[in-house]
Amino acid sequence: MQAPWGVINVEPGWYVSSHQPEEAGEEAEELSPLLSNELHRPGSVGVSYGFSVLNLVNAIMGSGILGLAYVMAHTGILGFSFMLLIVALLASFSVHLLLSMCTQTAVTSYEDLGLFAFGLPGKVVVAGTIIIQNVGAMSSYLLIIKTELPTAISEFLPGDYSGSWYLDGKTLLIIICVVIVFPLALLPKIGFLGYTSSLSFFFMVFFALVIVIKKWSIPCPLTLNCMEQYFQISNATDDCKPKLFHFSKESVYALPTTAFLFLCHTLILPIYCELQRYHRILEYLKCTNPSKKRMQNVTNTAIALSFLIYFILALFGYLTFYDKVASDVLQDYGKYLPHDGVVRTVRLCFLCAVILTVPLIHFPARKALMMMFFSNFSFSWIHHFLITLALNIIIVLCAVYVPDIRNVFGVIGSSTSTCLTFVFPGLFYLKLSREDFLSWKKLGAFVLLILGVLVGNFSLAVIVFNWINNK
């Protein structure tokens, strides 16, 4: 089990208070060799504030950013902004509840919160939910790589190279997983992924800047370049007027899309445990673990940065194509600027960012499996390697051989994501907190729980309805 806030985990079942080193006495002397082992344990150095923020931002932002302009087109600028702000505040509040429970229960893992709240079944349910959600997300990301990367590469080639191995999606997927994803996933701690998260964040910022700049490269009313002849899509000047509020039958898809834009809860507690752990090591028993306030600041900063990038992408994508925007905004740029080198580069950068996100999402899935089957064992590279390998094989097989993987995990993911973001934090806080029910935190937890149930059921219904209609 991971070391809880304010205590140092030196051996399963042993905890030594970091607030009272003078009272540890001879026990501290006896345990000091174990703390020496902690110093040499993989990843014991910890992770800085900046890398913690970048890792969370990388976990938050995914392929969903491609559809934000489409959501804004069907909700309006103010309607979308209000929904995005509410979801961001709810995500920050749910993280606040998780961190508060860590302080009260002295654990720093989502799975152990389930154990404290509802015993072993609670731990199994939380771990299973994390595994399903993250395996589904990683498989969906790899599917994007398999389908989109060959096209992105072919756009940079001067001739027709169809049939080449480097334009085969399955071959590229296997190479990327062996050369990039698996080695990065083998890293024992999230902090080591701070450098790749920095690169991924740079790609996303570059994506946002290009969307802003290209706003003035595509005229409105839209004109389509077809064989060097330009065809005007619409003569209506009303098509070029932004709407502050807009509701249509497509607006019902906005809630499932925005509800999970700030999902990062499976990584909150592992990052919290690693945040500046080296202070604890260097000062021995004379300092505290990272405070709840500091981790909350990390979360708020990551959510704020993600909010800003989300809003810029949605706003300028919408102001470029208005009601004609597609559910994948990059398809629009490829359609109206087919020979633009910058647009092609953005597509490739976005795919690189998706690739670098997979190892980060891999960490909580592996951690959940380790806590389910090897929680009573110390760290073992054999267990670590085998579980990492098994997870990578599973997600590659899902991406290659399950043709409707997005639909399958879309249905499952709507339930698991809702539980991890809204339901579990609210439910666990109501169960574990000793505060009066009328306190603002407990009332907020109750509201979060009810909203989670409503959003989850609504999202599930919308996804299933859309799935049936498409079939």
Kinemage of the C-alpha trace (Angstrom):
@kinemage 1
@onewidth
@group {chain A} dominant
@subgroup {mainchain}
@vectorlist {calphas} color= white
{ca met a 1} P 0.000 0.000 0.000
{ca gln a 2} L 1.214 3.490 -0.819
{ca ala a 3} L 2.423 5.818 1.936
{ca pro a 4} L -0.452 7.973 3.221
{ca trp a 5} L -0.294 11.688 3.713
{ca gly a 6} L 1.518 12.559 6.911
{ca val a 7} L 2.905 9.049 7.391
{ca ile a 8} L 5.693 6.991 5.901
{ca asn a 9} L 5.045 3.488 4.661
{ca val a 10} L 8.044 1.416 5.586
{ca glu a 11} L 6.572 -2.056 5.343
{ca pro a 12} L 3.068 -3.492 4.813
{ca gly a 13} L 1.114 -2.756 7.990
{ca trp a 14} L 3.810 -0.438 9.476
{ca tyr a 15} L 3.272 3.329 9.580
{ca val a 16} L 5.405 5.891 11.339
{ca ser a 17} L 4.126 9.405 11.952
{ca ser a 18} L 6.160 12.082 10.253
{ca his a 19} L 4.766 14.733 12.597
{ca gln a 20} L 6.270 13.320 15.799
{ca pro a 21} L 9.806 12.129 15.120
{ca glu a 22} L 10.826 12.664 18.716
{ca glu a 23} L 8.241 10.132 19.878
{ca ala a 24} L 9.400 7.442 17.510
{ca gly a 25} L 12.449 6.792 19.698
{ca glu a 26} L 14.007 3.406 19.332
{ca glu a 27} L 11.367 2.383 16.778
{ca ala a 28} L 12.709 4.991 14.397
{ca glu a 29} L 16.196 3.649 14.853
{ca glu a 30} L 14.996 0.137 14.112
{ca leu a 31} L 13.098 1.228 11.029
{ca ser a 32} L 15.840 3.424 9.585
{ca pro a 33} L 17.297 0.598 7.430
{ca leu a 34} L 13.876 0.201 5.864
{ca leu a 35} L 13.789 3.903 5.111
{ca ser a 36} L 17.205 3.493 3.551
{ca asn a 37} L 15.662 0.872 1.278
{ca glu a 38} L 12.946 3.392 0.449
{ca leu a 39} L 15.668 5.734 -0.785
{ca his a 40} L 16.846 3.122 -3.271
{ca arg a 41} L 13.373 2.026 -4.310
{ca pro a 42} L 12.526 2.786 -7.996
{ca gly a 43} L 11.022 6.239 -8.356
{ca ser a 44} L 11.563 7.285 -4.748
{ca val a 45} L 12.950 10.677 -5.796
{ca gly a 46} L 9.435 12.009 -6.405
{ca val a 47} L 8.112 14.510 -8.906
{ca ser a 48} L 8.125 18.299 -9.023
{ca tyr a 49} L 5.122 20.627 -9.001
{ca gly a 50} L 5.546 21.482 -12.682
{ca phe a 51} L 5.765 17.884 -13.862
{ca ser a 52} L 2.756 17.026 -11.703
{ca val a 53} L 0.731 19.713 -13.495
{ca leu a 54} L 1.909 18.599 -16.943
{ca asn a 55} L 1.123 14.957 -16.220
{ca leu a 56} L -2.392 15.871 -15.161
{ca val a 57} L -2.913 18.107 -18.206
{ca asn a 58} L -1.719 15.286 -20.445
{ca ala a 59} L -4.134 12.900 -18.740
{ca ile a 60} L -7.046 15.335 -19.040
{ca met a 61} L -6.722 16.277 -22.701
{ca gly a 62} L -7.385 13.540 -25.230
{ca ser a 63} L -9.030 12.936 -28.573
{ca gly a 64} L -12.216 14.616 -27.325
{ca ile a 65} L -10.757 18.026 -28.147
{ca leu a 66} L -11.430 17.378 -31.855
{ca gly a 67} L -15.188 17.569 -31.258
{ca leu a 68} L -15.340 20.675 -29.069
{ca ala a 69} L -16.038 23.080 -31.960
{ca tyr a 70} L -18.918 20.820 -33.016
{ca val a 71} L -20.318 20.924 -29.482
{ca met a 72} L -20.082 24.719 -29.409
{ca ala a 73} L -21.869 24.924 -32.774
{ca his a 74} L -24.851 23.096 -31.249
{ca thr a 75} L -24.921 24.822 -27.864
{ca gly a 76} L -23.742 28.356 -28.651
{ca ile a 77} L -20.709 30.210 -27.331
{ca leu a 78} L -22.211 31.107 -23.960
{ca gly a 79} L -24.017 27.778 -23.640
{ca phe a 80} L -20.801 25.850 -24.211
{ca ser a 81} L -18.800 28.145 -21.911
{ca phe a 82} L -21.304 27.664 -19.090
{ca met a 83} L -21.289 23.863 -19.460
{ca leu a 84} L -17.491 23.732 -19.623
{ca leu a 85} L -17.138 25.923 -16.528
{ca ile a 86} L -19.629 23.855 -14.513
{ca val a 87} L -17.903 20.580 -15.418
{ca ala a 88} L -14.480 22.057 -14.533
{ca leu a 89} L -15.738 23.237 -11.127
{ca leu a 90} L -17.365 19.864 -10.421
{ca ala a 91} L -14.159 18.042 -11.352
{ca ser a 92} L -12.122 20.290 -9.051
{ca phe a 93} L -14.606 19.763 -6.214
{ca ser a 94} L -14.578 15.976 -6.623
{ca val a 95} L -10.766 16.038 -6.425
{ca his a 96} L -11.077 18.138 -3.266
{ca leu a 97} L -13.272 15.427 -1.751
{ca leu a 98} L -10.760 12.721 -2.686
{ca leu a 99} L -7.898 14.623 -1.074
{ca ser a 100} L -9.994 15.327 2.050
{ca met a 101} L -10.691 11.606 2.401
{ca cys a 102} L -6.970 10.897 2.104
{ca thr a 103} L -6.384 13.135 5.104
{ca gln a 104} L -9.154 11.488 7.122
{ca thr a 105} L -8.371 7.849 6.264
{ca ala a 106} L -4.547 8.038 5.886
{ca val a 107} L -4.501 6.285 2.488
{ca thr a 108} L -3.405 7.578 -0.898
{ca ser a 109} L -5.018 5.255 -3.399
{ca tyr a 110} L -8.448 5.275 -4.960
{ca glu a 111} L -8.730 1.523 -4.413
{ca asp a 112} L -8.072 1.778 -0.668
{ca leu a 113} L -10.726 4.473 -0.331
{ca gly a 114} L -13.166 1.906 -1.684
{ca leu a 115} L -11.799 -0.572 0.859
{ca phe a 116} L -12.305 1.864 3.743
{ca ala a 117} L -15.819 2.757 2.585
{ca phe a 118} L -17.290 -0.651 1.671
{ca gly a 119} L -14.683 -3.261 2.506
{ca leu a 120} L -13.146 -5.662 -0.001
{ca pro a 121} L -16.092 -5.432 -2.468
{ca gly a 122} L -15.580 -1.663 -2.597
{ca lys a 123} L -11.897 -2.090 -3.395
{ca val a 124} L -12.637 -4.646 -6.124
{ca val a 125} L -15.324 -2.439 -7.694
{ca val a 126} L -13.051 0.629 -7.757
{ca ala a 127} L -10.086 -1.328 -9.132
{ca gly a 128} L -12.264 -2.996 -11.760
{ca thr a 129} L -13.740 0.347 -12.796
{ca ile a 130} L -10.267 1.870 -13.168
{ca ile a 131} L -9.043 -1.085 -15.230
{ca ile a 132} L -12.036 -1.052 -17.587
{ca gln a 133} L -11.973 2.716 -18.045
{ca asn a 134} L -8.256 2.938 -18.739
{ca val a 135} L -8.048 -0.148 -20.947
{ca gly a 136} L -10.940 1.248 -22.978
{ca ala a 137} L -9.298 4.654 -23.280
{ca met a 138} L -5.923 3.212 -24.308
{ca ser a 139} L -7.541 0.887 -26.860
{ca ser a 140} L -9.496 3.787 -28.352
{ca tyr a 141} L -6.329 5.886 -28.597
{ca leu a 142} L -4.455 3.071 -30.319
{ca leu a 143} L -7.366 2.705 -32.749
{ca ile a 144} L -6.952 6.383 -33.632
{ca ile a 145} L -3.255 5.763 -34.281
{ca lys a 146} L -3.994 2.725 -36.440
{ca thr a 147} L -6.543 4.539 -38.611
{ca glu a 148} L -5.156 8.081 -38.779
{ca leu a 149} L -1.356 7.788 -38.702
{ca pro a 150} L -0.986 6.188 -42.184
{ca thr a 151} L -3.014 9.039 -43.686
{ca ala a 152} L -0.982 11.657 -41.816
{ca ile a 153} L 2.291 10.132 -43.049
{ca ser a 154} L 1.085 9.757 -46.648
{ca glu a 155} L 0.314 13.495 -46.801
{ca phe a 156} L 4.043 14.214 -46.533
{ca leu a 157} L 5.002 11.764 -49.307
{ca pro a 158} L 5.268 13.134 -52.869
{ca gly a 159} L 4.026 10.050 -54.721
{ca asp a 160} L 1.778 7.041 -54.302
{ca tyr a 161} L 3.278 4.652 -51.786
{ca ser a 162} L 0.139 2.631 -51.031
{ca gly a 163} L 0.977 -0.903 -49.976
{ca ser a 164} L 4.192 0.114 -48.219
{ca trp a 165} L 4.728 -1.248 -44.723
{ca tyr a 166} L 5.024 2.246 -43.251
{ca leu a 167} L 1.503 3.041 -44.460
{ca asp a 168} L -0.038 -0.065 -42.927
{ca gly a 169} L -1.956 0.844 -39.767
{ca lys a 170} L -1.467 -2.467 -37.959
{ca thr a 171} L 2.270 -2.530 -38.639
{ca leu a 172} L 2.700 1.052 -37.455
{ca leu a 173} L 0.639 0.347 -34.347
{ca ile a 174} L 2.758 -2.648 -33.338
{ca ile a 175} L 6.017 -0.764 -33.962
{ca ile a 176} L 4.852 2.220 -31.901
{ca cys a 177} L 3.711 0.029 -29.024
{ca val a 178} L 6.995 -1.901 -28.974
{ca val a 179} L 9.335 1.069 -29.434
{ca ile a 180} L 7.508 3.876 -27.588
{ca val a 181} L 4.490 2.822 -25.518
{ca phe a 182} L 5.888 -0.287 -23.812
{ca pro a 183} L 9.249 1.221 -22.717
{ca leu a 184} L 7.529 4.332 -21.335
{ca ala a 185} L 4.868 2.231 -19.621
{ca leu a 186} L 7.606 0.204 -17.902
{ca leu a 187} L 8.754 3.269 -15.967
{ca pro a 188} L 7.856 2.601 -12.320
{ca lys a 189} L 6.636 6.093 -11.424
{ca ile a 190} L 4.467 8.747 -13.045
{ca gly a 191} L 7.061 11.434 -12.365
{ca phe a 192} L 9.349 9.979 -15.020
{ca leu a 193} L 6.689 10.735 -17.650
{ca gly a 194} L 6.897 14.471 -16.943
{ca tyr a 195} L 9.214 14.989 -19.915
{ca thr a 196} L 6.902 13.241 -22.380
{ca ser a 197} L 3.946 15.121 -20.893
{ca ser a 198} L 5.825 18.380 -21.517
{ca leu a 199} L 6.208 17.421 -25.165
{ca ser a 200} L 2.551 16.441 -25.416
{ca phe a 201} L 1.512 19.756 -23.849
{ca phe a 202} L 3.638 21.604 -26.408
{ca phe a 203} L 1.855 19.731 -29.221
{ca met a 204} L -1.546 20.726 -27.826
{ca val a 205} L -0.532 24.385 -27.482
{ca phe a 206} L 0.776 24.321 -31.059
{ca phe a 207} L -2.547 22.816 -32.152
{ca ala a 208} L -4.460 25.644 -30.438
{ca leu a 209} L -2.235 28.357 -31.948
{ca val a 210} L -2.693 26.980 -35.449
{ca ile a 211} L -6.486 26.885 -35.003
{ca val a 212} L -6.369 30.566 -34.001
{ca ile a 213} L -4.129 31.590 -36.913
{ca lys a 214} L -6.029 29.613 -39.557
{ca lys a 215} L -9.244 31.434 -38.617
{ca trp a 216} L -8.203 34.139 -41.068
{ca ser a 217} L -7.121 31.707 -43.820
{ca ile a 218} L -10.598 30.317 -44.485
{ca pro a 219} L -13.169 32.875 -45.720
{ca cys a 220} L -16.825 32.849 -44.770
{ca pro a 221} L -19.108 32.009 -46.540
{ca leu a 222} L -17.058 28.852 -46.970
{ca thr a 223} L -15.564 28.000 -50.334
{ca leu a 224} L -14.441 24.499 -51.218
{ca asn a 225} L -11.301 24.032 -53.301
{ca cys a 226} L -11.993 21.146 -55.695
{ca met a 227} L -9.470 20.510 -58.505
{ca glu a 228} L -8.279 24.132 -58.242
{ca gln a 229} L -11.862 25.386 -58.746
{ca tyr a 230} L -13.584 27.092 -55.864
{ca phe a 231} L -17.191 26.297 -55.066
{ca gln a 232} L -19.063 28.428 -52.582
{ca ile a 233} L -20.815 26.255 -50.013
{ca ser a 234} L -23.383 28.845 -48.975
{ca asn a 235} L -24.346 32.386 -49.855
{ca ala a 236} L -26.180 33.025 -46.628
{ca thr a 237} L -24.417 35.649 -44.546
{ca asp a 238} L -26.369 34.390 -41.516
{ca asp a 239} L -24.164 31.295 -41.654
{ca cys a 240} L -21.247 33.513 -40.619
{ca lys a 241} L -22.874 34.917 -37.499
{ca pro a 242} L -21.925 33.222 -34.226
{ca lys a 243} L -24.734 32.160 -31.904
{ca leu a 244} L -24.531 32.798 -28.188
{ca phe a 245} L -27.110 30.108 -27.417
{ca his a 246} L -28.250 27.376 -29.747
{ca phe a 247} L -30.311 24.255 -29.167
{ca ser a 248} L -31.105 21.463 -31.603
{ca lys a 249} L -31.504 17.697 -31.608
{ca glu a 250} L -27.706 17.483 -31.790
{ca ser a 251} L -27.381 19.435 -28.550
{ca val a 252} L -28.143 16.302 -26.508
{ca tyr a 253} L -24.695 14.981 -27.452
{ca ala a 254} L -23.043 17.971 -25.783
{ca leu a 255} L -23.491 16.678 -22.231
{ca pro a 256} L -21.798 13.270 -22.736
{ca thr a 257} L -18.929 15.023 -24.531
{ca thr a 258} L -18.294 17.738 -21.956
{ca ala a 259} L -19.033 15.653 -18.839
{ca phe a 260} L -15.786 13.708 -19.147
{ca leu a 261} L -13.467 16.441 -20.436
{ca phe a 262} L -11.696 16.752 -17.073
{ca leu a 263} L -11.408 13.079 -16.148
{ca cys a 264} L -8.052 12.621 -14.398
{ca his a 265} L -9.130 11.176 -11.059
{ca thr a 266} L -7.317 7.866 -11.406
{ca leu a 267} L -4.018 9.765 -11.486
{ca ile a 268} L -4.741 12.287 -8.737
{ca leu a 269} L -3.762 10.130 -5.770
{ca pro a 270} L -0.664 8.490 -7.339
{ca ile a 271} L 0.681 11.934 -8.265
{ca tyr a 272} L -0.250 13.208 -4.804
{ca cys a 273} L 1.847 10.431 -3.275
{ca glu a 274} L 4.866 11.211 -5.465
{ca leu a 275} L 4.737 15.002 -5.246
{ca gln a 276} L 8.103 16.105 -3.850
{ca arg a 277} L 8.683 12.787 -2.053
{ca tyr a 278} L 12.374 13.558 -2.001
{ca his a 279} L 11.735 16.091 0.796
{ca arg a 280} L 10.503 13.268 2.951
{ca ile a 281} L 13.541 11.140 2.128
{ca leu a 282} L 16.142 13.844 2.650
{ca glu a 283} L 14.711 15.174 5.900
{ca tyr a 284} L 13.995 11.664 7.193
{ca leu a 285} L 11.150 11.976 9.697
{ca lys a 286} L 11.320 15.750 10.071
{ca cys a 287} L 8.972 16.884 7.337
{ca thr a 288} L 5.460 16.144 6.152
{ca asn a 289} L 4.329 14.634 2.901
{ca pro a 290} L 2.927 16.998 0.265
{ca ser a 291} L -0.039 18.851 1.694
{ca lys a 292} L -3.582 18.574 0.441
{ca lys a 293} L -3.547 22.268 -0.434
{ca arg a 294} L -0.480 21.875 -2.657
{ca met a 295} L -1.998 18.957 -4.539
{ca gln a 296} L -5.264 20.857 -4.907
{ca asn a 297} L -3.265 23.703 -6.446
{ca val a 298} L -1.704 21.237 -8.880
{ca thr a 299} L -5.168 20.016 -9.855
{ca asn a 300} L -6.648 23.508 -10.181
{ca thr a 301} L -3.723 24.622 -12.343
{ca ala a 302} L -4.048 21.593 -14.614
{ca ile a 303} L -7.820 22.045 -14.953
{ca ala a 304} L -7.396 25.777 -15.647
{ca leu a 305} L -4.806 25.156 -18.385
{ca ser a 306} L -6.993 22.453 -19.930
{ca phe a 307} L -10.022 24.749 -19.726
{ca leu a 308} L -8.134 27.503 -21.556
{ca ile a 309} L -6.954 25.200 -24.359
{ca tyr a 310} L -10.399 23.611 -24.656
{ca phe a 311} L -12.093 26.998 -24.942
{ca ile a 312} L -9.624 28.367 -27.521
{ca leu a 313} L -9.925 25.263 -29.703
{ca ala a 314} L -13.713 25.270 -29.502
{ca leu a 315} L -14.148 29.007 -30.051
{ca phe a 316} L -11.837 29.502 -33.028
{ca gly a 317} L -12.823 26.201 -34.605
{ca tyr a 318} L -16.453 27.295 -34.403
{ca leu a 319} L -15.731 30.845 -35.624
{ca thr a 320} L -13.975 29.337 -38.662
{ca phe a 321} L -16.658 26.886 -39.848
{ca tyr a 322} L -19.735 27.940 -37.840
{ca asp a 323} L -22.642 25.506 -38.329
{ca lys a 324} L -20.716 23.604 -41.010
{ca val a 325} L -18.117 22.341 -38.546
{ca ala a 326} L -17.659 18.562 -38.488
{ca ser a 327} L -17.458 16.346 -35.397
{ca asp a 328} L -13.692 16.104 -36.127
{ca val a 329} L -12.428 19.635 -36.709
{ca leu a 330} L -9.209 18.394 -38.351
{ca gln a 331} L -11.315 16.898 -41.142
{ca asp a 332} L -12.599 20.383 -41.933
{ca tyr a 333} L -9.089 21.817 -42.206
{ca gly a 334} L -8.064 18.941 -44.471
{ca lys a 335} L -11.146 19.624 -46.576
{ca tyr a 336} L -10.835 23.394 -46.954
{ca leu a 337} L -7.016 23.622 -46.799
{ca pro a 338} L -6.017 20.343 -48.496
{ca his a 339} L -2.451 21.352 -49.336
{ca asp a 340} L -1.537 23.304 -46.204
{ca gly a 341} L 1.715 22.018 -44.700
{ca val a 342} L 0.994 23.496 -41.276
{ca val a 343} L -2.357 21.687 -41.045
{ca arg a 344} L -0.649 18.428 -41.966
{ca thr a 345} L 1.963 19.038 -39.291
{ca val a 346} L -0.744 19.728 -36.699
{ca arg a 347} L -2.425 16.424 -37.510
{ca leu a 348} L 0.873 14.584 -37.022
{ca cys a 349} L 1.598 16.467 -33.776
{ca phe a 350} L -1.843 15.625 -32.438
{ca leu a 351} L -1.256 11.940 -33.124
{ca cys a 352} L 2.107 12.159 -31.354
{ca ala a 353} L 0.376 13.697 -28.333
{ca val a 354} L -2.120 10.812 -28.332
{ca ile a 355} L 0.745 8.307 -28.436
{ca leu a 356} L 2.449 9.960 -25.451
{ca thr a 357} L -0.797 9.894 -23.464
{ca val a 358} L -1.143 6.088 -23.617
{ca pro a 359} L 1.734 5.276 -21.193
{ca leu a 360} L 0.345 7.794 -18.701
{ca ile a 361} L -3.114 6.209 -18.761
{ca his a 362} L -1.437 2.833 -18.496
{ca phe a 363} L -0.116 3.598 -14.994
{ca pro a 364} L -3.407 3.581 -13.004
{ca ala a 365} L -4.586 0.417 -14.812
{ca arg a 366} L -1.388 -1.425 -13.839
{ca lys a 367} L -1.557 -0.035 -10.309
{ca ala a 368} L -5.145 -1.286 -9.924
{ca leu a 369} L -4.115 -4.771 -11.044
{ca met a 370} L -1.138 -4.741 -8.684
{ca met a 371} L -3.349 -3.733 -5.749
{ca met a 372} L -5.889 -6.448 -6.567
{ca phe a 373} L -3.443 -9.343 -6.874
{ca phe a 374} L -0.123 -8.277 -5.299
{ca ser a 375} L -1.087 -5.762 -2.609
{ca asn a 376} L 0.625 -7.810 0.125
{ca phe a 377} L 3.913 -8.055 -1.764
{ca ser a 378} L 6.735 -5.522 -2.001
{ca phe a 379} L 7.661 -4.012 -5.330
{ca ser a 380} L 8.822 -6.648 -7.812
{ca trp a 381} L 10.188 -5.939 -11.280
{ca ile a 382} L 8.909 -9.354 -12.402
{ca his a 383} L 5.310 -8.519 -11.457
{ca his a 384} L 5.755 -5.023 -12.852
{ca phe a 385} L 7.088 -6.285 -16.197
{ca leu a 386} L 4.529 -9.075 -16.659
{ca ile a 387} L 1.501 -6.898 -15.884
{ca thr a 388} L 2.813 -4.128 -18.146
{ca leu a 389} L 3.353 -6.625 -20.953
{ca ala a 390} L -0.081 -8.208 -20.478
{ca leu a 391} L -1.845 -4.836 -20.549
{ca asn a 392} L -0.016 -3.787 -23.705
{ca ile a 393} L -0.913 -7.032 -25.448
{ca ile a 394} L -4.573 -6.624 -24.477
{ca ile a 395} L -4.911 -3.041 -25.732
{ca val a 396} L -3.103 -3.847 -29.004
{ca leu a 397} L -5.365 -6.837 -29.624
{ca cys a 398} L -8.444 -4.723 -28.872
{ca ala a 399} L -7.329 -1.955 -31.233
{ca val a 400} L -6.460 -4.390 -34.037
{ca tyr a 401} L -9.201 -7.015 -33.888
{ca val a 402} L -12.257 -5.330 -32.332
{ca pro a 403} L -13.783 -3.274 -35.170
{ca asp a 404} L -16.330 -1.403 -33.055
{ca ile a 405} L -14.087 -0.801 -30.060
{ca arg a 406} L -15.215 2.834 -29.781
{ca asn a 407} L -18.862 1.851 -29.543
{ca val a 408} L -18.198 -0.914 -27.031
{ca phe a 409} L -16.067 1.219 -24.724
{ca gly a 410} L -18.249 4.234 -25.395
{ca val a 411} L -21.077 2.436 -23.635
{ca ile a 412} L -18.854 1.025 -20.874
{ca gly a 413} L -16.802 4.192 -20.564
{ca ser a 414} L -19.863 6.370 -19.967
{ca ser a 415} L -20.545 4.370 -16.814
{ca thr a 416} L -16.983 3.986 -15.538
{ca ser a 417} L -16.033 7.606 -16.228
{ca thr a 418} L -19.122 8.868 -14.430
{ca cys a 419} L -18.342 6.699 -11.411
{ca leu a 420} L -14.709 7.809 -11.197
{ca thr a 421} L -15.452 11.517 -11.703
{ca phe a 422} L -18.718 12.036 -9.806
{ca val a 423} L -20.280 8.989 -8.153
{ca phe a 424} L -17.367 7.468 -6.186
{ca pro a 425} L -16.007 10.747 -4.719
{ca gly a 426} L -19.486 11.797 -3.575
{ca leu a 427} L -20.488 8.360 -2.286
{ca phe a 428} L -17.224 7.699 -0.447
{ca tyr a 429} L -17.254 11.110 1.195
{ca leu a 430} L -20.814 10.602 2.436
{ca lys a 431} L -19.792 7.235 3.850
{ca leu a 432} L -16.436 8.143 5.401
{ca ser a 433} L -16.761 11.752 6.558
{ca arg a 434} L -17.769 12.390 10.158
{ca glu a 435} L -19.128 15.838 9.373
{ca asp a 436} L -22.766 16.727 9.872
{ca phe a 437} L -24.894 16.003 6.813
{ca leu a 438} L -25.860 19.665 6.558
{ca ser a 439} L -22.229 20.745 6.193
{ca trp a 440} L -21.434 22.262 2.813
{ca lys a 441} L -19.004 19.493 1.884
{ca lys a 442} L -21.484 16.705 2.568
{ca leu a 443} L -24.264 18.544 0.782
{ca gly a 444} L -21.887 19.095 -2.133
{ca ala a 445} L -20.963 15.401 -2.103
{ca phe a 446} L -24.644 14.481 -2.180
{ca val a 447} L -25.286 16.817 -5.123
{ca leu a 448} L -22.211 15.401 -6.890
{ca leu a 449} L -23.528 11.861 -6.382
{ca ile a 450} L -26.999 12.689 -7.736
{ca leu a 451} L -25.571 14.560 -10.719
{ca gly a 452} L -23.250 11.646 -11.432
{ca val a 453} L -26.124 9.172 -11.511
{ca leu a 454} L -28.204 11.441 -13.758
{ca val a 455} L -25.335 12.288 -16.123
{ca gly a 456} L -24.241 8.654 -16.325
{ca asn a 457} L -27.695 7.352 -17.208
{ca phe a 458} L -28.317 10.154 -19.692
{ca ser a 459} L -24.930 9.693 -21.369
{ca leu a 460} L -25.444 5.952 -21.592
{ca ala a 461} L -28.879 6.407 -23.144
{ca val a 462} L -27.575 8.900 -25.713
{ca ile a 463} L -24.635 6.690 -26.701
{ca val a 464} L -26.795 3.567 -27.045
{ca phe a 465} L -29.415 5.489 -29.053
{ca asn a 466} L -26.743 6.890 -31.368
{ca trp a 467} L -25.154 3.445 -31.716
{ca ile a 468} L -28.484 1.853 -32.702
{ca asn a 469} L -29.244 4.616 -35.200
{ca asn a 470} L -25.844 4.289 -36.841
{ca lys a 471} L -26.331 0.569 -37.226
